């Protein structure tokens, strides 16, 4: 079943009098439960594509459908709800709040929900921290954790909402190869257990090894697709 569909997506940035095309006509379908990597050289349009899919930016031309809903036709409130309940983000820089513990950083993602009870919040935060191997570090702040542990917290924060789609922008860029593999194993497990769809933007060949599908961008266009 389709989760995401992009039709004729173009994105042009204006720099003074100069138009800079970032995406030049992308047609792409992502199915539920996919574990997909978007690859390509710097400037190929990877981050722009993720920003459009994540409703953080809008296309210059074309249509994006999420769960059969055309994103362009949603109100600001509807877009906010779509991001809140259906999308999770994992960043290269972790973006954790330094004064909060691992538990509190993850818990914060659920505080945006209006319809979740306190007992459910506690249950889901504890379960996801255990799933990513951080049950014993729940009360440690980011400064007391290694880079790999901090990235696990960011994964837990994204997954605790149980979103339909996780967007990960260079999630292993700051990690050594051993830690990268451990983090990827966690994401594969979550993908299989929760049927969460993952889309990565990455230069890391290790991520490519784990991906079920690799989409190569070049000069803002899809140059190649491979499925494992």
Residue pairs with C-beta under 8 A, 6 or more apart in sequence:
1 31
1 32
2 29
2 30
2 31
2 32
2 65
2 68
3 30
3 31
3 32
3 34
3 66
3 67
3 164
3 165
3 197
4 28
4 29
4 30
4 53
4 64
4 65
4 66
4 165
4 197
5 28
5 29
5 30
5 64
5 65
6 26
6 27
6 28
6 29
6 52
6 53
6 62
6 63
6 64
6 65
7 27
7 62
7 63
7 64
7 65
8 25
8 26
8 27
8 61
8 62
8 63
9 23
9 25
9 26
9 27
9 28
9 49
9 52
9 59
9 61
9 62
9 63
9 64
10 21
10 23
10 24
10 25
10 26
10 59
10 60
10 61
10 62
11 21
11 22
11 23
11 45
11 48
11 52
11 57
11 59
11 60
11 220
12 19
12 20
12 21
12 22
12 60
13 19
13 20
13 21
13 22
14 20
21 220
22 45
22 48
22 220
23 45
23 48
23 49
23 52
23 59
23 220
23 221
24 219
24 220
24 221
25 62
25 220
25 221
26 45
26 49
26 62
26 220
26 221
26 222
27 222
28 215
28 222
30 36
30 165
30 197
30 199
31 197
32 164
32 195
32 197
33 191
33 195
33 196
33 197
34 197
34 198
34 199
34 212
34 213
35 187
35 188
35 191
35 197
35 198
35 210
35 211
35 212
35 213
36 197
36 198
36 199
36 200
36 211
36 212
36 213
36 214
36 215
37 199
37 200
37 201
37 202
37 207
37 208
37 210
37 211
37 213
37 214
37 215
38 46
38 49
38 50
38 199
38 200
38 201
38 202
38 215
38 217
39 46
39 202
39 203
39 208
39 214
39 215
39 216
39 217
40 46
40 216
40 217
40 218
40 223
41 218
44 217
44 218
44 219
44 220
45 217
45 219
45 220
45 221
46 201
46 217
47 169
47 201
48 57
48 220
49 201
49 217
50 167
50 169
50 199
50 201
51 57
52 58
52 59
52 64
53 64
53 165
53 167
53 199
54 83
54 87
54 89
54 167
55 66
55 71
55 79
55 82
55 83
55 87
58 72
59 72
63 70
63 71
63 72
64 70
64 71
64 72
65 71
66 82
66 86
66 165
67 86
67 164
69 82
71 79
71 82
74 82
84 112
84 113
84 161
85 113
85 161
85 163
86 163
86 164
86 165
87 163
87 164
87 165
87 166
87 167
88 157
88 158
88 159
88 161
88 163
88 165
88 166
88 167
88 196
89 158
89 166
89 167
89 168
89 169
90 151
90 154
90 155
90 158
90 166
90 167
90 168
90 169
90 171
91 154
91 169
91 170
91 171
92 169
92 170
92 171
92 173
92 174
93 174
94 142
94 147
94 150
94 151
94 153
94 154
95 154
96 105
96 142
96 150
96 153
96 154
96 157
97 104
97 105
97 108
97 142
98 141
98 142
98 143
99 141
100 108
100 141
101 138
101 139
101 140
101 141
102 129
102 134
102 137
102 138
102 139
102 140
102 141
102 142
102 145
102 149
102 153
102 156
103 125
103 129
103 138
103 139
105 142
105 153
105 157
106 125
106 128
106 129
106 153
106 156
106 157
106 160
107 121
107 125
107 160
108 157
109 157
109 158
109 160
109 161
110 116
110 121
110 124
110 125
110 160
110 161
111 121
113 161
124 160
124 162
125 156
125 160
126 135
126 138
128 156
128 159
128 160
129 135
129 137
129 138
129 156
131 156
131 159
131 186
131 189
131 190
132 152
132 153
132 155
132 156
132 159
132 186
133 152
133 182
133 186
134 149
134 152
134 153
134 156
137 144
137 145
137 149
140 149
142 150
142 153
145 153
146 179
147 174
147 175
147 179
148 175
148 176
148 179
148 182
148 183
151 171
151 172
151 174
151 175
151 179
151 183
152 183
152 186
154 171
155 171
155 183
155 186
155 187
155 190
158 166
159 166
159 190
159 194
159 196
162 194
162 196
163 196
164 196
164 197
165 196
165 197
165 198
165 199
166 187
166 196
166 197
166 198
166 199
167 199
167 201
168 187
168 198
168 199
168 200
168 201
168 202
169 200
169 201
170 201
170 202
170 203
170 204
171 183
171 187
171 200
171 202
171 207
172 180
172 183
172 184
172 202
172 204
172 206
172 207
173 202
173 203
173 204
175 183
177 206
180 204
180 206
180 207
181 206
184 206
184 207
184 210
187 198
187 210
188 210
190 196
191 197
191 198
200 207
200 211
202 208
208 214
211 228
212 227
212 228
213 225
213 226
213 227
213 228
214 224
214 225
214 226
214 227
215 222
215 224
215 225
216 222
216 223
216 224
216 225
216 226
217 223
